[in-house]
């Protein structure tokens, strides 16, 4: 009830006319342009009812690849965005479209493929070396090709490997499907191919067949989820107060608890934002400044070390 009251007062302040606010009903819904992974993994379906119950605000999710989600918000067709491509996010903010980017959670990307593993990458922890081996073996690889955060991560790894997969070894082994994560996993399963997936969608995917996780634990595979509000100087969105209320709920202990509590088959979907505060003094320059900034990698290394050391101890 406190949050509900806060949201109403924030709406009144931003509206600027208390009398009008009293006469007109407060808007009770917002549109969230979101990456497909948090929709496909059913994370949003798990946490949104709790927010609606507490505030009376309904969140309508428009699930798209990160690139499309940012374009949707730039056209004022959404009230805020939840995405996972730091480079695209920085361009969005730099163009004056977004403000107040906040990391709400993280999980990781993984390389999956057939158990037969023709590229012999199983059990390794170097994603760049793994993709190089896949290309050298000319083993089938499925790319989303949809300008999503996952697609952007994949292409960053290919650039780090110095490989243009569409041209290398004739390119026939590389299949760009222009589809979402579920479609890519289905295609990989049908073709006995490799692909890159976010862990949340993989855990929720029901058609794994012969696919299995082959590469994980590389800090470059960290997958952070950021919430970005629209810049009122450029986007006079009428529901800014409600969007900000949702952002504050996600960052609150209640929202973080809801995110951290979501599990698929007993495995946690995301790790809470607050668990990424550790700082490492390790030199991360070897990963290249064009991939992520140094602070990002310090937290990535800390988070992944925590995840895999914890697993080892269990």
Helices and strands as residue ranges (DSSP letters): H 2-15, H 18-23, E 29-35, H 36-40, H 43-55, E 58-64, H 66-74, E 80-83, H 86-94, E 98-114, H 127-137, E 141-143, H 149-161, G 168-170, E 174-176, H 181-191, E 195-198, H 199-204, E 211-215, G 219-221, E 222-230, H 240-251, H 253-261, E 263-264, E 267-268, E 271-272, G 273-276, G 285-287, H 294-313
